[in-house]
Amino acid sequence: MTERHDFDLLVIGGGSAGVRCARMAAQRGARVALAEAAALGGTCVNVGCIPKKLYSYAAGYAEAFVESAGYGWDGPPPTLDWKRLKQARAKEIGRLNGVYGNLLKAAGVTVLEGWAKLDGPHTVSVGGKRHSARHIVLATGGMPHVPDVPGREFVVTSEQMFDLDPFPRRLVVVGGGYIACEMASIFHGLGAEVTLLQRGGGLLAGFDGDVRRFIASEMGRAGVEVKLNWPVEAITRHADGSLCVTSAHGSICDTDVVLYATGRKPLTAGLGLEAVGVALNDQGAVVVDADYRSSVPSIFAIGDISSSKQLTPVALAEAMALVDTLFGDGKRKVDYDLVPTAVFTHPNIGTVGLTEEQSRNEFGADDVEIYRSDFRSLRHTLSGSQERSLVKLVVRKSTDQVLGLHMVGPDAGEIVQGFAVAMRTGATKAVFDSTIGVHPTFAEEFVTLREPAVDD
Ligand code: NDP
């Protein structure tokens, strides 16, 4: 390793990708610095996956309480102490920030606190001090994007949702992607009256068509008002502080909070990228080659700032592949196929592989077979809940390979993770069929789907 620079590697951004990259590089003997202006852990730990999942658990207790009556439990309805939940979450997030700090320290990474800006292909300024590095990694992630709609100053983004004060009795969510659907479900479960407004004709673009229709219907059944084809034209605020959301179809007034969950954009502003010549694509993401190298050979980018799959495990995988390229034998690569994912709506969605629509486009309609079951789970035979679940397999007829696996139901993320392993080995429908189920479980449905669905 060269001694010409202060560090072998300087990582900008202490989120999932940045911390993993810095830590792994340091463990391989590199002299590493990591610059971060806010709390360590990035979006996922501070205002994303982790607090979201904690609030999803919190919402689940309310559902479980209602359902427990069917199992013989009596008692007064519980009430949510929102302040206590926020405090508990903040304490846990603080603990995780500390864990990240300790991991970096233990690996020997120098943490530079402050905003980092590129001064050159090998130079970064942090809080007015210049540092040089042989390699620089951009890992600043992304930030919520709110379109230029009249009244945008009255709306909040997902990053403010965890600390709202007071708890929003009435909430309007704009958007129909991961964050909109999750937040709508979670805040409904926590006790808010929720309306979700999606500009297009369906939720969760890019997911399997059956899943998209099913979740809209299940969220509606649970009590979220889902309005499709409802593009928002303006947001206004009344003298009493309440908000009104208007579209060509009418208005929704007297709401307490309007959440805009209309996508996230790579965080590239203020990093000095243009001056140094780091190219961005038309989505504002850093353009990288297969080795995560930007248009400037000494500067790399990983995670949401450059990736088309904005998922924490993908960012972690990219970090490890990059460290292997820079400080190892370069054999480790990220396979972007068959990336499993879950949406923590109530009920959850889990998915891996191709949708029915993608499969038909890729292999032709005649070469694709669908296996599907829509049912009320055992748990709800006594709970009184009318919630239904969906399992679906997309199979290529000519090879029998399972191309896609989709579900809407409890613990979808947990279930799909295991099936993703099987699918990466190229599991066929015959392998699914010959696997003995675990009874009585939800997941056994995937190995007992016998008859292809007749096209509807
Ligand atoms: P998404 O890209 O998933 O969804 C954006 C939504 O906003 C779409 O429904 C889109 O509508 C709508 N939209 C976009 N622009 C406008 C506009 N100008 N006016 C009205 N609606 C608009 O973004 P999210 O913000 O939900 O999430 C960002 C990313 O974060 C996700 O893609 C995912 O990768 C990641 N994430 C992952 C999670 C998980 O793994 N569980 C959880 C949360 C986030 P249309 O469909 O019509 O384009």
Residues whose N, C-alpha, C, O or C-beta is under 5 A from the ligand:
A	BS01	NDP	P147 G175 G176 G177 Y178 I179 A180 R199 G200 G202 A205 A261 T262 G263 R264 Q310 L311 A342 V343 F344
